[in-house]
Amino acid sequence: MALEEKRPPVTPMMIEEEAALRNGSRGLPPGPWAEAAGPRPRTTERHIAVHKRLVLGFAVSILALLAVTMIAVLLSVRFEECGTAAADGPPRAGGNGSLSGAARQPPGAGQPPGRPEEEVRGGEAAEEEEEEEEEEWQRRRELPPWARPRLPRHLRPLHYNLMLNAFMENFTFSGEVNVQLEVRNASRYIVLHAHRMHIEAVRVAEDKLAGGVRVARTFFYPQTQVFVVVLNRSLEVQRSYNLKIIYNALIENELLGFFRSSYVLHGERR
C-alpha cells in the first residue's frame, strides 16, 4: 500500500507570495508598493560615463574655437599696426621693393640736404615719362622690352667684372659691375635683372678710345624684376659698349641674392 505524500495546506498568503514572485515585485504583496518596486529601465554607469565624455569633448571644442578666434583677432590687429608703422616711419620701401638710398648706404656715406626732395621730383617725372613710353608701345601693339617675361636679345653680354664690399656691422654691401656688351640690334634701352637694390650711378661707354653715351634716365620695373637704362640715342649695331653700375643693398636674411646664413658651434652662433 503506497503512502501518499503529505503536502502542506495551501493558504491565501502562499498564493499572494507566489503571485508576487511571478510579477517581479520581490515578494511584496500586489498593490501600489509592488508596482513602484518593479523592474524599470535605468541608465547604467557606462552610459553616464559616455555622456560625461561627450559633454567634456563639446566643452573643450568650444574653448579651442574661442582661443583660435582670439589669436586670429590679435594677429590681425598686430599686422595692421605693423603695416601702419611701416607706412609712416623710416625706412620706407620704394616701388621696386627696395629700401631708399639713405637706408641702404654703408656707414659714413652722407647725403646733402635737399637731395631727397629732388629725388622725389625726379621720380615723379620719370614715372610720367615711363607712362608715356608704355602708351607709345601700346599704340604699336607691342610690349615694351622691360614688360616681357624674358630679357630682350638685342644685346649680348661678353664679359662681367664684379667687385663687392661687405659691411658686416649692419649687413649691407656695395658693388660695382662692369659688363661688356655686344649690340645685335639697334636700341636705346638696356634691360637687366635687378631686385632689392639701390642704384647709385650708371655709365655707358663705347670702346676704350670712344666717348660715353649719355644716360637719359633709369628706373626699376618690379613686375618683371628688371632695371632699365634709357639712353639718349640708340646703340650702334656690331659695336661693343661697356656698362658700369654702382649700387648698394642689404645682405639678405633669406635665400635671395647676396644673403647671409648662420650656424651654432659649441653653443655659439657664428
Salt bridges, closest charged atoms under 4 A:
GLU18 OE2 - ARG22 NH2 2.57
GLU81 OE1 - ARG78 NH1 3.70
GLU117 OE2 - ARG121 NH2 2.63
GLU119 OE2 - ARG115 NE 2.98
GLU129 OE1 - ARG217 NE 2.89
GLU133 OE2 - ARG188 NH2 3.63
GLU133 OE1 - ARG217 NH2 2.97
GLU136 OE2 - ARG140 NH2 2.83
GLU176 OE2 - LYS244 NZ 3.50
GLU182 OE1 - ARG156 NH2 2.66
GLU206 OE2 - ARG233 NH2 2.59
GLU206 OE1 - ARG239 NH2 2.88
GLU236 OE1 - ARG239 NH1 3.21
GLU252 OE1 - ARG196 NH1 3.38
GLU254 OE2 - ARG196 NH1 2.69
GLU268 OE1 - ARG270 NH2 3.90
